[in-house]
Amino acid sequence: MPHRHGSSLVNPMIGVYFGIFAAFLAAAVILLLIFEQLGTSDWVLRIAMAAIPAGLFALVGAGGYTARPREFLTAARRVPAFYNGLSLAVMATGGAGLVGISGALFLTGFDALFIGLGIVAGLTTSVLLIAPFLRKFGAPTISGFLGQRFESGPVRLLAATIAVVPLMLLAIAEIKIAILALTTLTPLAPAAAALTIALVLLATVLPGGVRSLTWSSAAQSLAVLFAILLPAAIAAVMETNLPFGQLSHGPLIRAIGRLETLQEVPVPVAGLMTFDIPGAGLHPISGRFGAVFGSVGPIAFVLATLSILMGVAGSPALLSRAVITPTVFETRKSIGWAVAILGILLMTFSSIAVFERDFLMNEIAGQTSASAPLALRHLADLGIAALPAGQGKLSATSVQFDRDSMLVALPVLMGMPQAVMSLITAGVFSAALAASALSLTQIGIVIGEDVINAPQSWLASDSNRVNACRIAIVVAMGLACGGALLAGDDPLGLLLTACAFSGSTLFPVLLLSIWWKRTNAFGALAGLASGFAVALTVVLMADLASIGLPAAMAPTVAVPISLLVTMLVSRATPTPQRQMLEMVRDLRVPGGETIYDRQARQSRQRGPRG
Amino acid sequence: MIERKERKPYWRHTKWQMLTSLMPFLLTLIVLPLYAEALNSKKFLGFPLGYFLACHGLILIAIITVFAHLNRQDAIDHWHGAHEDL
């Protein structure tokens, strides 16, 4: 009988479980819509919209309890491609990406496409260059992979230290978005919201580590798709008479263009390296939707896309998902699913931005602040829009909009029930929970496996390994929640900076460690250090506005330098030993035993002194 | 399990497969947005063509690239006996 890839390892009931979850979610939303029409208090509905999904996620996470390191660190490599791809797509954008990309598209139009394109291209590059080889190796962390690949403790420690930086930035960005969503849905103060989020996150990842994370994030991803695609389809029917707004919003762009010309919306022309993406907070729209390179220059657009590409392809959070599938083939397939699902989400964001722009151009012409449309005044009451003071006429550029709230503004502008707005907010909350849980779990595993129990963590007792990771997750959670409450930074900016660090430091060394077997530990150390130094310099100097290169584009300078330094230092130092070269040849071939599992088995057989 | 003498030809095929997948994708990703403005004067399905290609076209190309690579690399794995058996 022909072999089906990995099917024998996968629980055949998973589809049934998630089918039940999806049905329950849909039923809860329909019930809340019914209760809204029956006059139930808005706050009760909002709290239910936050509490029901959060309770379900915590239940799924707690159900994944395990004390076995193999399950805690890699979910026993039993995750089917589709579920891994689904989670990967949502985790790649996270809550910060969902609200940031859709808001930036609304405010700047075409110029904001580089963010989504960079993420899609990063996943594509990852499946071609890195992820399948990491699956064959099987180490649960990037630092663990580099440490074992180069048989070097210093490489493992430096890679672990460096990996924590983007992971913590991502966790802070996502928890900030989760706090924003939860304070919108409930009357909680930010500090109380942070505490609630920490408790939900602990329930979703602490019992079973990656195992709990995997199944809770699959549930969260289903909730995100439901919360984004359903309102977008309703809006598409209202605007274009078709439910697939992703493919039918084209004629609206032309109609918006005509209105923009009539209302004299400016057409700014950016310099080649201009990079003026709106930050968090209120901003007017910067120019016409279809106008190209008004806020981001053409060279900056390409360089920013490539920077995000390298950041995503070298992301320690996303690459950790490569090792949890049953086979190398399933890893490739899971990233294919992720690219497809993410593509649909990105096209949906574009269509939402167009629908909102269409409303803006049609409804505010000839109005004043006093006679502004009801929906716009509602947005102003919610703090999502700011109308100009006085009795002057409204124009497309005189009203300001909150970038991170434009996704949840869709139902208000389209006149949908309040419960739909709560549904989208709950979707953003779920995405932020999934992405922050991924980052925090990875920080915990990096600290537990590559710092506390290093170098041969498999020789430690099961309880020591799992508990070390759990303690590190709790500490990281505390730091990330504190950082989210104190840091005033823009979540999308933090996401781009995290990409800048992972792209500058880990991507070049990972690339060479697989594709150039001459790379040795000295080269890897030099490459990691030089990439980090350049990235840090660019990020700090960009903040001080001393150089013309934005922080998000650090990899365009750091990656060539890191590649060059790694190659030169590897050439100038001794050739890797035969055993290491053999390991590289082995990791390039999908078949055979997972290298990490084999090394762990052999090491246990030899004992601590072996 | 792959035979030892098959490793070199397997890796050569894998490298070529990677290059033929990655290079066209990267080239399109870099070049296409630069010509978006000029392409916007044409229409496709009601969309300005430059916008359509950047927003929908590049995503479609990424999906095709990944699944074509998946298919071809799996064929290479089987051809050289490098595929997985569970």
Interface residues (C-beta under 8 A of the other chain):
Chain A: H3 H5 G6 S8 L9 F110 L113 F114 L117 V120 A121 L123 T124 T125 V127 L128 L129 P132 Q246 L247 S248 H249 G250 P251 I253 R254 G290 V292 F293 P298 F301 V302 T305 L306 L309 P326 T327 V328 F329 R332 K333 I335 G336 V339 A340 G343 L346 M347 S350 R585 R588 V589 P590 G591 G592
Chain B: M1 I2 R7 Y10 W11 T14 M18 S21 L22 F25 L26 L29 I30 P33 L34 A36 E37 N40 K43 F44 L45 G46 F47 P48 G50 Y51 F52 A54 C55 H56 L58 I59 L60 A62 I63 T65 V66 F67 H69 L70 Q73 D74 D77 G81 A82 H83 E84 D85 L86
